[in-house]
Amino acid sequence: MQPQPSTWGGYHQHQPIAQTVITMRRQVFILFLILAAFSQAARSADQVLLITLDGLRWQELFGGADAELINDPTFTRDPEATKKQFWRDTPEARRQALMPFFWSTIAAQGTIYGNRNLGSPVAVRNDQLFSYPGYNEILTGAPDPRIDSNAKVPNRNTTVLEWVNRQPGFEGRVAAFASWDVFPYIINEARSGVPVNAGFESAPEPVSEREAWLNQIQAQTPSPWRTVRLDVFTHQYALEHLRHGSPRLLYVAYGETDDFAHDAEYHHYLEAAHRADGFIRELWTFVQSDPRYRDRTTFVITTDHGRGSGPRWTDHEAGLEGAEQIWIALLGPGVNAQGEASNTPELGQDQIAATVTALLGLNYVTTGPVGESLIPP
Ligand SMILES: [Zn+2]
């Protein structure tokens, strides 16, 4: 067989020198493009923000306000006013009105899993279907049947926050901000060494001017609940930590959606979801404006459990249909951007921990099995 000139490496000897140089340059350029494409696909993030919205249903995330609940004065205090804010003729327009950052930026540049109407189910793997078991599953990568209450018991499991905080290059660069005051126990702050600002805690000394101001107004603001603060404080403390700290893994746990739902206040639940969407937009805008984080930071956003439907939308508990149904959104480097996912195998809440570490270029190995990363290797 005659040797063929290779289209990749070969060039004709009778080509003039200048022509040859141009051809080689083009080949080098093409090779560069291919390498760039590969490194883009395989590139991991330098920072990850893990964000949770407690008990926000996939029904609202993908379909916007629920027709039955927004028209029911038992749940919606002033249906006409709330409909002006959040009711539109189509599910696409309703979700855009409710969560505009998700349906503009994340849908365009990232991936959103969990729309069961499009065959993209995501489910929790624990059978308790409430908060502590859900957060434990998110943060450890496995359900733990021994966790069967929300009591303030220090978690015996090691979370991915604690694990990442022990990896070289990550020491002291992991932190958590949460609205619910059980998080210091879920993350086992005392053992893990991961600082957790949760419940009504102030920012610890030394404080920035903004933190001093936040500490003051948090102490002076009435709260609807004893164990959960308003999300604005969690959010602003976390944002301030991004400004002045240099976290590589930052966990932000918003709580209002769940508490307003338990209070059976659908208007407040929708407004809380809308505010959380704005908080996430603000975090993303900050990250993309700061050269330390820009284009090197990935967001992983999810929820700890679903809820029932119809008049049971207020609840979530073992055996309640729908309470196992959740969603996951990803935005940033390392994410294979698919927009709104459809026709996927069922994904699990136990896959989030390994997704976080894969994005950071780490291989999460712990004592037991964990769910598989959603990031292609
Ligand atoms: Zn919850």
Residues whose N, C-alpha, C, O or C-beta is under 5 A from the ligand:
A	BS01	ZN	D54 G55 F130 S131 D258 D304
